[in-house]
Amino acid sequence: MTTCAVKFCDNKMSLTKNISYFRFPSDPLRCKQWMEKCQTEHLLKKDATILYKNYRVCGVHFEDKMFLNPNSRNRLTMNAVPTIFSAGILMKREMEKKSEEEKEKKLEEEKQMREFEAQVAMASWQYQKK
């Protein structure tokens, strides 16, 4: 099943008949641009050939000027790059980023608490030895 490779985009070819889906460029430099725009971590590890063969970006993420014919929206210009990411997608990204930051902060606080507890235990043990 063909799905959009853009992070947080839920578009699927089987459910969106009026949306075109586009292969990643075969050119490694352009392919890298698309990968970065998609912000899907696992894509960054893939070779341009694999992305070209197996992954697609839906037409929702391209401005009208990126299409050879903006009315049909089924052929991209040679230099087209996905640039449109809805507010909903951006909000999800921000929430995910904040969630990750909160997790990291909580882990750091827990680490500091364990270190403090270890210091207290060591001090108590040394005090009892005297």
Rosetta blueprint (number, residue, H / E / L):
1 M L
2 T L
3 T E
4 C E
5 A L
6 V L
7 K L
8 F L
9 C L
10 D L
11 N L
12 K E
13 M L
14 S L
15 L L
16 T L
17 K L
18 N L
19 I L
20 S L
21 Y E
22 F E
23 R E
24 F L
25 P L
26 S L
27 D L
28 P H
29 L H
30 R H
31 C H
32 K H
33 Q H
34 W H
35 M H
36 E H
37 K H
38 C H
39 Q L
40 T L
41 E H
42 H H
43 L H
44 L H
45 K H
46 K L
47 D L
48 A H
49 T H
50 I H
51 L H
52 Y H
53 K H
54 N H
55 Y L
56 R E
57 V E
58 C E
59 G H
60 V H
61 H H
62 F L
63 E L
64 D H
65 K H
66 M H
67 F E
68 L L
69 N L
70 P L
71 N L
72 S L
73 R L
74 N L
75 R L
76 L E
77 T L
78 M L
79 N L
80 A L
81 V L
82 P L
83 T L
84 I L
85 F L
86 S L
87 A H
88 G H
89 I H
90 L H
91 M H
92 K H
93 R H
94 E H
95 M H
96 E H
97 K H
98 K H
99 S H
100 E H
101 E H
102 E H
103 K H
104 E H
105 K H
106 K H
107 L H
108 E H
109 E H
110 E H
111 K H
112 Q H
113 M H
114 R H
115 E H
116 F H
117 E H
118 A H
119 Q H
120 V H
121 A H
122 M H
123 A H
124 S H
125 W H
126 Q H
127 Y H
128 Q H
129 K H
130 K L
